[in-house]
Amino acid sequence: MSTDPLADPRPPSSSAAPQRVLLMATHLALRDAREKNIYNKLKSRSFVHTPVLDNVFLGETGMATEFNTIFQFFGWSSFASITKLGSKFLIIEFLSTLQLTQTGVYFRLFTQEFFLTWRVLSDLLGFPSNARLDLLEALKDFDTHKFWIEISKEPFFHDNRTRDIEHPTLRFLHKWLGIAFFPRDDASKIRVIDLQLIYEAVKKIRVSPVHALVDHGLSIPNYKVGDVAICSIVTHLAFKLKLIVGASLDFIDTHR
């Protein structure tokens, strides 16, 4: 290996450090047809901060104490209290590059590559280190129709809505799942993954649903309508990866 005799032996100055800039589409540096195709699906969508439930409203309805108890028991308090603002190009870069790997996920932020295991991703998002990562294994006794009858007293689980859940705390919990956990256009529609997470709350099983969150992120570009609303979650992830401080990016300017 040769050595350049003219090389400056001094360490590079701080001005030579890589700059993290994400202010326009050209800063995304998308690499292949797959990433560009996802970008084309997302570029005309509306981007919003991840919604949160109003604490005053929760207090007035008596749900604040109930929610705090649930979140503290399952170790979801940190995730539930994410307060970061969203950024359009940050979320576009994340979703355009997001892929599954054999042990976790791959994505880029500020053109920097990340290969994270499921456990590391779970920790960064604020879920407890002792929570189980395999949701299906943790909930192996779960029966969709049996549990639905238990919490709704209805004979069938098919195209059901939040209003069909009898217990008020579980009804609020499902609404939170649709608003802040898996933010989507129709937050009232009950899906199997929603029932699974409500089941683990009822049965006091501590799980980390990072697989489900990533699956939700992968599905977002395929939706033709509705806001992209996991923006605050991605900003939180970037903050935990120490990418936000000193970076140049625009945050969504609408009120959260």
Buried (B, 14 or more C-beta within 10 A) or exposed (E): EEEEEEEEEEEEEEEEEEEBEBEEBEBBEBEEEEBEEBBEBBEEBEBBBBBBBEEEEBEEEEBBEBBEEBBEEBBBBEBBEBEBBBBBBBBBBBBBBBEEEEEBBEBBBBBEEBEBBBBBBBBBBBBBEEBBBEBEEBBEEBEEEEBBBEBBEBEEBEEBEBEBBEEEBBBBBBBBBBBBBBBBEEBBBBBEBBBBBBBBBBEEBBBBBBBBBBEBBBEBBEBEEEBBBBBBBBBBBBBBBEBBEEBEBEBBEEEB
